[in-house]
């Protein structure tokens, strides 16, 4: 066995002490750069919802800074440090690079729950297959959230998002979790100072349906995944490039910690 192989195996065998520098913290910075510093196969579960690139749109929702019928929609202004309007080919390559880094840090019995949104572009469905096509998608979960911001006369108002279950070969659900089915009706959270938060209940459902002990969210935003992990008594790691969102996430997670003490 050569020296490079020994180094690879040592990196794979992640000690609890080594992960202490990552868990229970919101790390501010580019998620790919941060994940590439983490040990390989060091997390059990990833639940995340990246920016959707909604302002780069041919539709009636966010195009040219308009919010369709809802002119006051939070996402009209983009995120704190991200305009949500990348050229589509660049956005696809960015998201694939993010998923590759996620796959690197994910254990062989782990899974990524990748929350995204289908939409209509140029009169045809955009189902994000151009992003997830190279990854082992095992199932699609429908998150029925109701409501929406795209009022287009060419198609019905979208009222759901999708969660791609990207699973490594040995991934298994917690006992009896398969009874949850693949359509989850969970209302959106409101009155959160973030343009696109998902509800704590959604993150809790994902986490509680697995036996994962370390949960990562590379786009932690308002801190929802960390909050859900605390409620489920699991370890977590959060990342965000925005200083404002990092502070927001820490504040909301700390509030949950105080509540459950």
N, C-alpha and C positions, 0 to 999 in steps of 0.2 A: 504493500500500500504506500503510495507516494505522499509527500508532504502536503500537496494541494488537496488531496482527498481527505487527509486528516483534518485540515483546516475546515473543509466543507462540512464534515461530520460534526466537528466541534460547534460550528455555527448553528447547525440544525438542532443540536441538543441544547435547547434554551433553558437556562437555569432561572428559578424564580427571582434570584437576586438581580440578574441581568434585566429582567422585565420590570423590576420595581421603578426603574428610571422612566418607564413609559406609561405604566398603568396609573389610573386615578388622576390623570392630568390632561388638560387641554393644551396641545402644542401648537403654537402659532407659526405658520410657515407654509410653503408649498407642499401639498400632500405627497407628491411623487418623491421629492427630495427627502422628506421625512421618512416615508415608508422604506426607501432604499437604504436608510441607515439602520433600520430595524433588523433583528435576526431573522433568518429564513424560517418559515413554518412556526411562527411564534404566536399567532392568534387563532382562536377557534371559530370566530364568527365575525363577519363584516356586514353591517347594515348601514346603508347610506343612500342619500338622494342628492345627486349632483345638480348644479345649475342646468336647466333644461335648454338653454339657448333660445328662449321663446321670442326674444326681440328680433332675431333673424328669422323672419316668418313671411310667407306669402299670403297668410290668412288675415283674419279680421280681429285677432286677439291682441297682439303686441306690436304689430308692424309699425315702424316709424314712430315708436314711442306712444302709440295709441293703445288704449285698453279696451278696444271694442266698445261694447255698451257700457262697460264699467271704466270710465275715464280715470277714476281714482284708484284703480288696482295698484297694489304696492309694487308689483313687478315692472310697472311702467318705468320706474326709476332704476331698474337693475338692482344688483347687490352692492354692498358697501365698497368693494374693490373690484367688482366684475360687472361689466356692462351687459352681459348675457346676450351678446349679438356678434359672436365670432362667425366668420365664414364657415359654412357647414362642413366642408372637408377638413378644415383645421379643428373644428369642434370634435368631429369623429375621431381623428387621430389622437387628440388630447384625452378623450374618454377611454380609448383603447389602451393608451399608455397608463392611465390611472388603474384600469382593471388588471393590466399585466403586473403592476406593482402590488396590487391587492392579492393576486394569485401567488405571488412570491412569498408573502408573509403568512399565507393561510396554511394551516395544517392539512394533512392528507385526509382527515375526517371532518374538515370544515366546509363552510359554504358562505357565499356572498349573496345577500339580499339587496338587489340593485333596483331601487325605485325610480321609475322614469315615466314618461308620458308619451303615448302615441298621439299623433296629430295629422291633419291633412295639409299637404304641401303641394302646390301646383295642381290641385284637384285629385291627388292620390294619397293613400294612407302612408304615413311614415312611421314604421313600427320599430325603429331602432335596431333592426337586424344588421345594419351596417356597422353598428358598434359591438353588439354582443355575439355576432356570428362566429367568431373564432374561439369562443369560450364555451365550456360545457354547461349549457342551459338545460337544467333538468325539468323545470316546470315554470309556468307563468301563473302568478297569483293576481287576481283582480282586486284592487282596492277601490270599492264603491264609496266614494267620498261625497257625492252629490254636489250640485252647484258647478259653476264654471264661468269663464270670462269671454269665451269665443262665440259670439252670436253671428253665425254665418248662414245665409240663406241656402247655401249649397249642401249642408249636411246637418245632422242633429247635434245639439249641444253635448259635448263630451262631459260625462259625469263620473268618470273613473280614471284611475291611473293603474299602471302595471308594476309588479315586482318580479323581476327576473330572479329565479332561484338558480344561481350558478354554483354547482356543487362539485366538490372533489370526490373521487371514487368511493371513499369510505364514509361519506356523510350519511348520517341517519337522524331522523327526528327523535325527540323525546318520546317516551311511551305514551300512546294514545293521542299524540298531537296531530296525527293524520286525520283525526275526526273533525278537525277545524274546517276541512274543505279548502277549496281554492278561490272562493269569493268571500271577501271580508268587507262587511258594511260598517264603516267607522267614520263618524263625522270629523270634519276638519277642526283644528284648533283655531281660535280667534283671539284677537287682542294681544298678539305677541309681536314685539318690535323687530320682526324679521319678515322679509317679503314672501317667503315660501316655507313656512314651518309645516312639518307633518305632526300628527297628534302623538302624544306619549303612549296612548293606547295601542297604536299601530306598532311602535317600537317594542312595547312590552309583549305584544302577541308574538312577534318574531323571536325575541329572546327567550321567552318562556316555552316556546315550542321546540327548543333545542336544549342540549346539555352543556352548551358552551360556558366556559369559565372566564375567558377574556374576549371582550367584544370591542371591535374597532369601528369608528366612523371617520373616514378621511375628510368628510364635508360636514362637520358637526354643527355648524351654523348656530342655532339658538340653544343647542345643548340637549336636544330631546333624547338622543340615544343614550347619553350619559345618565340622564334622569331615569330613563327606563331601566338601565342596567343597575343603578343604585336600588331602585324599587324591587328588582328581582334578585338582589344580593349577588351580582356578578361584578367582576372587574371590567374596566373599560379604558379605552384610549380614544381621545378626541383630537382632531386636527382641523385647523381652518386658517386661511391666509389673511383674514381680516382681523386686525387687533380689536375692532369694535365687537365683532361676533365672538371672538375668544373671551372677551370680558363678559358679554351677555351669557355665554354658555356657562362660564364658571359661576356666575351669580345664580343662575337658575338651578344648576346642579347642587351648589352649596345649600340652596333653600330646601331642596329635597332631602339632603343629608340631615339638616336640622330637624326636618319634619319626622323622619323615621328613626331618630335616635331613641 
